[in-house]
Amino acid sequence: MLPSYASSYVRQVLSVAQGLGANRQVLLDYAALDEHDLHDANYRVSQPQVLCLYQAGSTLTGQASLGLAVGEAVRPQGLHQLGYALMSCETVGEALALNLRFQSLVMGQGQFDTTLTDDTVTLCWRPDGASPALLRPINESILASWVRFGQWITGSSATPMGVTFCHAKPPDLSAYHRIFQCPLTFEGPTNSLTGPRYLLDLPLKQANPGLKQALLSAMESQLKQQPASPLAGPDHTDWVLQVKQALRLTLTQPGGHLPRLAHTLNTSERTLKRRLSEQGTTLRQLLQEVRMQHALEQLQRPQASIETIAQELGYQSASAFSLAFKNWQGAAPSRLRRRSPK
């Protein structure tokens, strides 16, 4: 099955192109789209039609980087229910964990994931379908929206440390420099954006747990109706990876992990524990793995004390953390630190 996109996203592309001077009806005709269909929240538009729309929009507006303009303009309504759910989260980390699960409701059957180091977080987008050159506007819109939508929901002016695109380097980079304000890499293995890890704990301006929970229920129903992405692994394995990813993104936040994780995955605490048991694991075991991985990363940083690491991970004391670490790693964290290169 071809990748498809939410009608809300397609309306965003139309609005931006029209604002830049393109005739809306010409755009619709070129992409074989019907205005009436696009006002159906459940209507999906195939990837070839979206690419035709971008091609027509770029030609009519003279904007080769139309995707960047679309990404800059994204607000909750352009992402439908997901946009409002993201802005209703309490922190950036929680929003990323939620996006990890539900992004396919808006942006086709691609794969979104994150990679964490001791100091950075990297967001990656790997779309299904056509070549990097053809998918350039879609990839541009996604990475630009991460920056602009992120700035909007946090009230922050934070910019990335580095950005990579799959497509070739375009002749004009002025819009890229204006939006990203960081080193750019082209013809990379994936589309990615790297920023400082502390942004995960940044609070969102319009957090609304009640609204978020209501939207999660609706999005979960939609997700069950979607075909699986060819990039995704087996269902259960992929789900356990999502659990670990969500834990990593919210690891240092105070409060209980079980209720927060159940809310993020839109399931009950009982069902969450049962599904993990079916996979031969428990939340406690996954939490321990994620905690110890975080500890290993932090121990490579001379400025991070063992007391601080213990506090971040929710241990009552440095000695309790040291005992848990020794049981897992076979050596006390202080010994590992002495062996680590400075």
C-alpha positions as CSV (number, residue, x, y, z in Angstrom):
1,M,0.0,0.0,0.0
2,L,1.3,3.5,-0.9
3,P,2.1,5.8,2.0
4,S,-0.6,8.4,2.6
5,Y,-1.0,11.7,4.4
6,A,-3.7,13.3,6.6
7,S,-6.0,15.7,4.8
8,S,-5.0,18.4,7.5
9,Y,-1.4,18.2,6.3
10,V,-2.4,18.6,2.6
11,R,-4.6,21.6,3.5
12,Q,-1.5,23.2,5.1
13,V,0.5,22.7,1.9
14,L,-2.3,24.3,-0.1
15,S,-2.7,27.2,2.2
16,V,1.1,28.0,2.2
17,A,1.3,27.7,-1.6
18,Q,-1.8,29.9,-2.1
19,G,-0.3,32.5,0.3
20,L,2.8,32.6,-1.9
21,G,0.7,33.4,-5.0
22,A,-0.4,30.0,-6.4
23,N,-3.9,29.5,-7.6
24,R,-5.7,27.0,-5.3
25,Q,-7.8,25.4,-7.9
26,V,-4.9,24.9,-10.3
27,L,-3.0,23.2,-7.4
28,L,-6.0,20.9,-6.7
29,D,-6.5,20.0,-10.4
30,Y,-2.8,19.2,-10.9
31,A,-2.8,16.8,-7.9
32,A,-6.2,15.4,-8.8
33,L,-7.6,16.5,-5.4
34,D,-11.2,17.5,-4.5
35,E,-11.6,20.4,-2.0
36,H,-14.6,18.7,-0.4
37,D,-12.6,15.5,0.3
38,L,-9.9,17.5,2.1
39,H,-12.4,18.7,4.7
40,D,-13.0,15.1,5.8
41,A,-10.8,14.7,8.8
42,N,-10.4,10.9,8.0
43,Y,-9.5,11.4,4.3
44,R,-6.0,10.3,3.3
45,V,-4.1,11.5,0.3
46,S,-1.6,9.2,-1.4
47,Q,2.1,10.1,-1.5
48,P,2.1,10.6,-5.4
49,Q,-0.7,13.2,-5.1
50,V,1.2,15.0,-2.3
51,L,4.4,15.1,-4.4
52,C,2.4,16.4,-7.4
53,L,0.9,19.1,-5.2
54,Y,4.4,20.1,-4.1
55,Q,5.7,20.1,-7.6
56,A,2.9,22.3,-8.8
57,G,3.3,24.6,-5.8
58,S,7.0,25.0,-6.3
59,T,6.5,25.8,-10.0
60,L,3.7,28.3,-9.5
61,T,5.4,30.1,-6.6
62,G,9.0,29.9,-7.7
63,Q,9.8,28.5,-4.2
64,A,12.2,25.5,-4.7
65,S,12.1,25.0,-0.9
66,L,8.4,25.0,-0.5
67,G,8.6,22.2,2.1
68,L,10.5,24.5,4.4
69,A,7.8,27.2,4.2
70,V,5.1,24.5,5.0
71,G,7.1,23.3,8.0
72,E,7.5,26.9,9.3
73,A,3.8,27.4,9.1
74,V,2.7,24.2,10.9
75,R,0.4,24.7,13.9
76,P,-1.8,22.2,15.7
77,Q,-4.5,22.3,13.1
78,G,-2.0,21.2,10.4
79,L,-1.3,18.0,12.4
80,H,-5.0,17.4,13.3
81,Q,-5.5,15.6,16.6
82,L,-1.8,14.9,17.0
83,G,-0.9,18.6,17.0
84,Y,-3.3,19.4,19.8
85,A,-2.1,16.3,21.8
86,L,1.5,17.3,21.4
87,M,0.9,20.9,22.7
88,S,-1.1,19.4,25.6
89,C,1.9,17.4,26.9
90,E,3.8,18.6,29.9
91,T,7.4,18.5,28.5
92,V,9.2,18.2,25.2
93,G,10.3,14.7,26.2
94,E,6.7,13.6,26.7
95,A,5.7,15.1,23.4
96,L,8.4,13.3,21.5
97,A,7.4,10.0,23.1
98,L,3.8,10.6,22.0
99,N,4.9,11.6,18.5
100,L,7.0,8.4,18.3
101,R,3.8,6.4,18.6
102,F,1.3,8.4,16.5
103,Q,3.2,10.3,13.8
104,S,2.1,7.9,11.1
105,L,-1.5,9.3,11.5
106,V,-0.2,12.4,9.8
107,M,2.9,11.7,7.8
108,G,2.5,8.5,5.9
109,Q,4.0,5.1,6.8
110,G,7.5,6.3,7.7
111,Q,9.6,5.8,10.8
112,F,10.3,8.4,13.5
113,D,12.9,7.6,16.2
114,T,15.2,9.2,18.6
115,T,18.8,8.6,19.7
116,L,20.2,9.9,23.0
117,T,23.7,10.6,24.2
118,D,24.9,12.1,27.5
119,D,24.5,15.6,26.0
120,T,22.3,15.4,22.9
121,V,19.0,14.1,21.5
122,T,18.7,13.3,17.8
123,L,15.4,13.0,16.0
124,C,15.4,10.9,12.8
125,W,12.8,10.6,10.1
126,R,12.9,7.8,7.5
127,P,10.0,8.0,5.1
128,D,8.7,5.1,3.0
129,G,8.3,5.4,-0.7
130,A,10.1,7.4,-3.3
131,S,13.7,8.6,-3.7
132,P,15.3,11.3,-1.5
133,A,15.1,13.8,-4.4
134,L,11.4,13.3,-4.8
135,L,10.7,13.3,-1.1
136,R,12.7,16.5,-0.5
137,P,9.7,18.8,0.2
138,I,8.1,16.3,2.6
139,N,11.4,15.9,4.5
140,E,12.0,19.6,4.5
141,S,8.5,20.3,6.0
142,I,9.0,17.7,8.8
143,L,12.4,19.0,10.0
144,A,11.4,22.6,9.7
145,S,8.2,21.9,11.7
146,W,10.2,20.3,14.4
147,V,12.1,23.5,14.9
148,R,9.2,26.0,14.5
149,F,6.5,24.0,16.1
150,G,8.9,23.2,19.0
151,Q,9.7,26.9,19.4
152,W,6.0,27.7,19.4
153,I,4.8,25.2,22.0
154,T,7.7,26.0,24.4
155,G,8.1,29.7,23.9
156,S,11.8,29.1,23.3
157,S,14.1,30.3,20.5
158,A,16.2,27.2,20.7
159,T,17.8,26.0,17.5
160,P,19.5,22.7,16.5
161,M,23.1,21.8,16.8
162,G,23.1,20.1,13.4
163,V,20.7,19.0,10.7
164,T,21.0,16.3,8.1
165,F,18.9,15.7,4.9
166,C,18.8,12.7,2.6
167,H,18.5,14.8,-0.6
168,A,21.3,16.5,-2.4
169,K,22.5,20.0,-1.5
170,P,20.3,22.6,-3.2
171,P,21.8,25.7,-4.9
172,D,20.1,28.2,-2.5
173,L,20.6,27.6,1.2
174,S,19.3,30.9,2.5
175,A,16.0,29.5,3.9
176,Y,17.8,26.6,5.5
177,H,20.2,28.9,7.3
178,R,17.4,31.2,8.4
179,I,15.4,28.4,9.9
180,F,18.0,26.0,11.4
181,Q,20.9,28.4,12.1
182,C,23.3,25.4,12.5
183,P,25.7,23.3,10.3
184,L,23.9,21.5,7.5
185,T,24.6,18.1,5.9
186,F,23.1,16.8,2.7
187,E,23.0,13.3,1.1
188,G,23.0,11.7,4.6
189,P,21.7,8.3,5.5
190,T,18.5,9.8,7.1
191,N,16.8,13.0,7.8
192,S,17.8,14.1,11.3
193,L,18.0,17.0,13.7
194,T,20.3,17.1,16.8
195,G,19.8,19.3,19.8
196,P,20.9,19.6,23.4
197,R,19.4,16.9,25.6
198,Y,18.3,19.3,28.3
199,L,15.5,20.4,25.9
200,L,13.7,17.2,26.8
201,D,12.8,18.6,30.2
202,L,11.6,21.9,28.8
203,P,8.0,22.6,29.9
204,L,5.3,23.3,27.3
205,K,3.2,26.5,27.6
206,Q,-0.2,25.0,27.1
207,A,0.0,21.6,28.9
208,N,-3.5,20.1,29.3
209,P,-3.4,16.5,30.6
210,G,-7.2,16.1,30.3
211,L,-7.3,17.2,26.7
212,K,-4.3,15.0,25.9
213,Q,-5.9,11.9,27.3
214,A,-9.1,12.4,25.4
215,L,-7.1,12.8,22.1
216,L,-5.0,9.7,22.9
217,S,-8.1,7.6,22.9
218,A,-9.2,8.9,19.5
219,M,-5.8,8.5,18.0
220,E,-5.4,4.9,19.3
221,S,-8.5,3.9,17.5
222,Q,-7.2,5.4,14.3
223,L,-3.9,3.8,14.7
224,K,-5.5,0.3,14.9
225,Q,-7.1,0.9,11.5
226,Q,-3.7,1.6,9.8
227,P,-1.6,-1.0,7.9
228,A,1.7,-1.7,9.5
229,S,4.7,0.2,8.1
230,P,7.2,-1.9,6.1
231,L,10.0,-0.2,8.1
232,A,8.6,-1.4,11.4
233,G,9.7,-4.6,13.0
234,P,7.4,-7.3,14.4
235,D,4.5,-5.8,16.3
236,H,5.4,-6.9,19.8
237,T,9.1,-6.2,19.4
238,D,8.4,-2.8,18.0
239,W,6.0,-2.1,20.9
240,V,8.6,-2.9,23.5
241,L,11.1,-0.6,21.8
242,Q,8.5,2.1,22.0
243,V,8.2,1.5,25.7
244,K,11.9,1.8,26.2
245,Q,12.1,4.9,24.0
246,A,9.3,6.6,26.0
247,L,11.1,5.7,29.3
248,R,14.3,7.2,28.0
249,L,12.6,10.4,27.0
250,T,11.0,11.0,30.3
251,L,13.5,9.2,32.6
252,T,14.5,12.1,34.7
253,Q,11.0,13.5,35.3
254,P,9.6,13.2,38.8
255,G,6.6,11.0,39.6
256,G,5.6,7.4,38.9
257,H,6.8,5.9,35.6
258,L,3.9,3.4,35.3
259,P,1.0,5.8,35.2
260,R,2.9,8.3,33.0
261,L,3.9,5.5,30.6
262,A,0.4,4.1,30.5
263,H,-1.0,7.5,29.6
264,T,1.6,8.0,26.9
265,L,0.8,4.7,25.3
266,N,-2.9,5.2,25.9
267,T,-3.5,2.0,27.8
268,S,-4.3,0.9,31.3
269,E,-1.6,0.2,33.8
270,R,-2.9,-3.4,34.1
271,T,-2.8,-3.9,30.3
272,L,0.7,-2.4,30.1
273,K,2.0,-4.8,32.7
274,R,0.3,-7.8,31.0
275,R,1.7,-7.0,27.6
276,L,5.2,-6.7,29.0
277,S,4.8,-10.0,30.8
278,E,3.8,-11.6,27.5
279,Q,7.1,-10.5,26.1
280,G,9.0,-12.0,29.0
281,T,9.8,-8.7,30.7
282,T,8.5,-6.2,33.2
283,L,8.4,-2.4,33.5
284,R,10.9,-2.7,36.4
285,Q,13.3,-4.6,34.2
286,L,13.1,-2.2,31.3
287,L,13.3,0.8,33.6
288,Q,16.5,-0.7,35.2
289,E,18.0,-1.2,31.7
290,V,17.2,2.3,30.7
291,R,18.5,3.7,34.0
292,M,21.8,1.9,33.8
293,Q,22.3,2.9,30.2
294,H,21.7,6.5,31.2
295,A,24.1,6.1,34.1
296,L,26.8,4.7,31.8
297,E,26.5,7.7,29.6
298,Q,26.6,10.2,32.5
299,L,29.6,8.5,34.1
300,Q,31.6,9.6,31.0
301,R,31.1,13.2,32.0
302,P,33.5,14.3,34.7
303,Q,31.2,17.2,35.8
304,A,28.3,14.8,36.6
305,S,28.7,13.6,40.2
306,I,27.5,10.1,41.3
307,E,25.2,11.9,43.7
308,T,23.6,13.9,40.9
309,I,23.2,10.8,38.7
310,A,21.5,9.0,41.5
311,Q,19.1,11.9,42.1
312,E,18.3,12.2,38.4
313,L,17.4,8.5,38.3
314,G,15.2,8.6,41.3
315,Y,17.4,6.7,43.8
316,Q,17.0,7.8,47.4
317,S,20.8,7.9,47.9
318,A,24.1,7.6,46.1
319,S,24.8,4.3,48.0
320,A,21.5,2.8,46.7
321,F,22.3,3.7,43.2
322,S,25.9,2.4,43.5
323,L,24.6,-1.0,44.8
324,A,22.1,-1.3,41.9
325,F,24.8,-0.3,39.4
326,K,27.2,-2.8,40.8
327,N,24.6,-5.6,40.7
328,W,24.0,-4.8,37.0
329,Q,27.6,-3.9,35.8
330,G,29.7,-6.0,38.2
331,A,31.6,-2.9,39.3
332,A,30.9,0.2,41.4
333,P,30.3,3.4,39.4
334,S,33.3,5.0,41.1
335,R,35.6,2.3,39.7
336,L,34.1,2.6,36.2
337,R,34.7,6.3,36.3
338,R,38.3,5.9,37.3
339,R,38.8,3.6,34.3
340,S,37.0,6.0,31.9
341,P,39.1,8.3,29.7
342,K,39.0,11.9,30.8
